[in-house]
């Protein structure tokens, strides 16, 4: 294997991290390789399947040029301030470039204790590792900005949770692992120099086209990135489950696939996370939580300024960015929904049409994913995309309004249908199918996992032999709670 590391974050200095080597796994064995991502990174997938590859995936062998470290950060968890968190079971291996020249982090997850593990063991059970692999790649295939997983390997060791579980490690790939909580950590220590360093570094790495190297520029860029990210989550019915500030990346990618899930019935109150007892991170609350998190970032950047004119100017500008966020989100969400409704441009009255649809979906309990795909079927000449979908009778009036509106769209019906089908998936990683796949894999049978992987990594293509993977769960199949895996 040839990976050329260029570790710019490590060069910032050890106040931002703690150097650490991964703990040794007793019997490394490769479980799954994301072959497409491997090729993007210039890594031979067959090598990752080998014994030597398993040693790399688990961290038993450190690749040349790597500089393993645990990043430090803080965060607001369920609204409560935690002054120090950090990578408690993950290590940044280093930075590489993909075939397009993009700089990416490689990170071990489940590689053992770090100085930030608190009372944890730093390990990860097999189930959550495979969930992140499956759901993150599904998100990537759906066009969502996301971290991804290069490969997973069993450690041969047991991880004690409620019971003893098989342990595993994954290699996560991300544009970076810089978080809102990273800024909060240094703000809480009033370390303005560290904040200035991070602002310059983050802008240079993620927003190089931005001429200003200033905290307000960073806040503005992150605000736009988060607005667009949450808009695509909402359009797809994705519920993150734990939108703490330490789980919001400054690059605008999705991270942390523990208690996440996709909705079945459209309901703004939907919660899956087993620890979200009050519904703070319910589907309908996600835009407001993103807004709240952005305000925490704005607050965290204040110590980068000395008291005086520059700070006052920043506060005025930051308030403007915060105030603008709801409109930015609304515009991004409107554009996503317009595409799913087959509208090539947004006109007066379209937002009301969309709002009425979402209200009707919530009232009728219609499946979020299949509803939009079924609209694509009605938009053009092809039939039989979703033969198992039944339209609720209550939708008749709204459908008449929608059909009148799309008739005004300049595209031909076939082109409109093709465009709608390209943004309205058939296959998502539904909770009950994910659990089936993980249960089978934990028992050594990978058939269900492989079948689901093939479907969710090609989510817009309908195939009759996969139709069972598109259907919502029967009452006895429902999985109501998801878990963080720590």
Beta strands, then each sheet from edge to edge (+ up, - down):
strand 1: 17-19
strand 2: 29-33
strand 3: 69-71
strand 4: 75-77
strand 5: 80-82
strand 6: 90-97
strand 7: 103-109
strand 8: 148-160
strand 9: 164-174
strand 10: 238-239
strand 11: 261-262
sheet 1: 1+ 3-
sheet 2: 2+ 8- 9+ 7- 6+
sheet 3: 4+ 5-
sheet 4: 10+ 11-
end
